[in-house]
Amino acid sequence: MFNRFSPYFYQTYSSFSEGDLNKISLAIEIAGLKLRNPTMNAAGILGISPLILSRVYKSGAGAVVTKSIGPFPRRGHKNPTIVTVDAGTLNAMGLPNPGVDYFVKEIQQLKKMKIPIVASFFGGSVQEFAEVGKKLDIAGADAIELNASCPNVQEELGMLAGDANNVEKVTAIVKEVTTKPVFVKLSPNVTNIKEIAKAAESGGADAITAVNTLIGMKLDINLKKPILYNVTGGLSGPALKPVAIRCVWEIAQTVNIPIIGCGGIVNWEDAIEYFLSGASAIEIGYAIYTRGIKVFKEITEGIEFYLKENGFSRIEEIVGLAHEK
Amino acid sequence: MKNDKLRTIKITKVNSESSEITSLWFIDKFVQRAKPGQYVMVWIPNVDEIPMSISRINKNGQSSITVKVVGESTKALVSLRQDERIGIRGPFGNGFKVKGKKQLIVAGGSGSASILPLVEEMVSKNYNPTFVLGARKADMLIFVEPLKALLKENLVITTDDGSMGYTGYASGYAAILMNEQKFDQVYTCGPEIMMSKVFHAAEYHGIPTQASLERYVKCAIGLCGSCLIGSYRICKDGPVLNSNMLRKIKDEFGIKRMDANGKYIRITH
């Protein structure tokens, strides 16, 4: 389809031939992990079974990210768990997952398909984080993403990413029990994200995923009450993107480890904005709703065209470029 | 995608369809334009939000959902009265496609809720489908009157206990019909084990099938993965799966489903 999401839309005023594209590589290396392209699904999006994750990979993602896995099975919150708002969605799933002991089988199955897996995980205590992270590593995850930032379970579990000391402590303990790269996923719901990012780096994080959702609410004016069963939910989608870009920008100025950008990426222009701000890879969630699972392919094709049109051959050449004076 | 936004609307009418099945009526301009086989997410304030097939679609008038009480949420839903409000999101999903020239429809229990609009569309396009409608007993059958008015003698009724129509399963009767007559499209909605039997019979005869499946739907917009069967999201890629899709999920269809935690459990009906 020729629409503004398609790079072919821009072909009308660019003059290169398709043969030139052969010189361009979309492959990246992030914290030692080699990926065919920089796109992944965001944690919590679709990542519940090997079959759907393999569909995401076949649709063009560079790696797949699992739902956040905890120590025990969890049903998550009751419905309504999602409500669409202007330029985004609010969700309060509440970390539904089958528990790590069940999920290791699913990871093993994915490994057989030779798909790069980032296993997202959480715990209710420092020790639980370490135990779950270790089990996912042994099961075969290529990297583990420490979810320090779910906004929907604060009453039960608290939000780790709100406290720099805790982030450093948990990251360090998880690092002790795994040899795989550890990504720490941060929350935008903090006063100073630079401080938290610094703490993750001090704890030994190999990369930072920025960011999780922003806490929001939606009321129904007829019934005069909040719609989500959990009352508050996490805002994702284009409404989140400017906030997330600012977070990536600030983190890039603070730490030396790579950043995985996440929040409201719906087209390749958004992806480029993240790279220029300092992200080395990106995670996509909301756009799977508006664009479908084919969005991974659309975005990687667009990145390729942008690199070519601007005379670059690799993504790393544009990472953080906007910071140069 | 304005139909995705939640709106709270007044129930215009409530009527009983059978001993355990109730219809709730409302007016919503997006549902008025729904396709047969699509569903809406229905918010029962303070209780839950659940997927419900759209059982009647009137282009300029009232639409309905038809609810069988199976638990706390459906019990709360049918206890609502006229002028009380529910939330609606949708219509969602792909819906049925009218295909073929001689269609066989097999529905069981409350499964005929999503089929009534399909039959209306078929009849309006001058098709004359054969419909096998089954239930455990006579007072659990729904939509017999409107379906009889549309289909005349092409409506066949079966009950497990013989209290109305033929004694036995709808899937069994459908298999006999597939042996005796030549159909070129099969539609089915109802208990999954019934649908799986219908699909296998249709496969034996080489007839394309469209089956409307049910799973645990949460987001309804293809994001959360709670309603997966194989690599399909029932909320978005379904709820109607065709033969090609059904063949790819033969390890799960009629056998197992994911529970709310994401663990597979056996299907018992």
HADDOCK unambig.tbl for C-alpha pairs under 7 A between the chains (distance, minus, plus):
assign (segid A and resid 44 and name CA) (segid B and resid 224 and name CA) 6.55 0.50 0.50
assign (segid A and resid 45 and name CA) (segid B and resid 223 and name CA) 5.40 0.50 0.50
assign (segid A and resid 45 and name CA) (segid B and resid 224 and name CA) 5.14 0.50 0.50
assign (segid A and resid 45 and name CA) (segid B and resid 225 and name CA) 6.87 0.50 0.50
assign (segid A and resid 46 and name CA) (segid B and resid 223 and name CA) 5.76 0.50 0.50
assign (segid A and resid 46 and name CA) (segid B and resid 224 and name CA) 4.99 0.50 0.50
assign (segid A and resid 46 and name CA) (segid B and resid 225 and name CA) 4.22 0.50 0.50
assign (segid A and resid 47 and name CA) (segid B and resid 225 and name CA) 6.79 0.50 0.50
assign (segid A and resid 48 and name CA) (segid B and resid 225 and name CA) 6.24 0.50 0.50
assign (segid A and resid 48 and name CA) (segid B and resid 262 and name CA) 6.66 0.50 0.50
assign (segid A and resid 51 and name CA) (segid B and resid 230 and name CA) 5.89 0.50 0.50
assign (segid A and resid 51 and name CA) (segid B and resid 231 and name CA) 4.90 0.50 0.50
assign (segid A and resid 52 and name CA) (segid B and resid 231 and name CA) 4.33 0.50 0.50
assign (segid A and resid 55 and name CA) (segid B and resid 231 and name CA) 6.54 0.50 0.50
assign (segid A and resid 73 and name CA) (segid B and resid 261 and name CA) 5.93 0.50 0.50
assign (segid A and resid 74 and name CA) (segid B and resid 261 and name CA) 5.39 0.50 0.50
assign (segid A and resid 75 and name CA) (segid B and resid 260 and name CA) 5.16 0.50 0.50
assign (segid A and resid 75 and name CA) (segid B and resid 261 and name CA) 4.60 0.50 0.50
assign (segid A and resid 78 and name CA) (segid B and resid 48 and name CA) 6.40 0.50 0.50
assign (segid A and resid 79 and name CA) (segid B and resid 48 and name CA) 5.00 0.50 0.50
assign (segid A and resid 79 and name CA) (segid B and resid 49 and name CA) 4.94 0.50 0.50
assign (segid A and resid 79 and name CA) (segid B and resid 218 and name CA) 6.53 0.50 0.50
assign (segid A and resid 80 and name CA) (segid B and resid 48 and name CA) 6.23 0.50 0.50
assign (segid A and resid 80 and name CA) (segid B and resid 49 and name CA) 5.20 0.50 0.50
assign (segid A and resid 81 and name CA) (segid B and resid 218 and name CA) 6.52 0.50 0.50
assign (segid A and resid 81 and name CA) (segid B and resid 219 and name CA) 6.63 0.50 0.50
assign (segid A and resid 82 and name CA) (segid B and resid 219 and name CA) 5.55 0.50 0.50
assign (segid A and resid 83 and name CA) (segid B and resid 6 and name CA) 6.98 0.50 0.50
assign (segid A and resid 84 and name CA) (segid B and resid 4 and name CA) 6.79 0.50 0.50
assign (segid A and resid 84 and name CA) (segid B and resid 5 and name CA) 5.67 0.50 0.50
assign (segid A and resid 96 and name CA) (segid B and resid 261 and name CA) 5.38 0.50 0.50
assign (segid A and resid 97 and name CA) (segid B and resid 261 and name CA) 4.79 0.50 0.50
assign (segid A and resid 97 and name CA) (segid B and resid 262 and name CA) 5.67 0.50 0.50
assign (segid A and resid 98 and name CA) (segid B and resid 261 and name CA) 4.75 0.50 0.50
assign (segid A and resid 98 and name CA) (segid B and resid 262 and name CA) 5.12 0.50 0.50
assign (segid A and resid 98 and name CA) (segid B and resid 263 and name CA) 5.50 0.50 0.50
assign (segid A and resid 222 and name CA) (segid B and resid 8 and name CA) 6.73 0.50 0.50
assign (segid A and resid 288 and name CA) (segid B and resid 223 and name CA) 6.62 0.50 0.50
assign (segid A and resid 289 and name CA) (segid B and resid 221 and name CA) 5.86 0.50 0.50
assign (segid A and resid 289 and name CA) (segid B and resid 222 and name CA) 5.87 0.50 0.50
assign (segid A and resid 289 and name CA) (segid B and resid 223 and name CA) 6.06 0.50 0.50
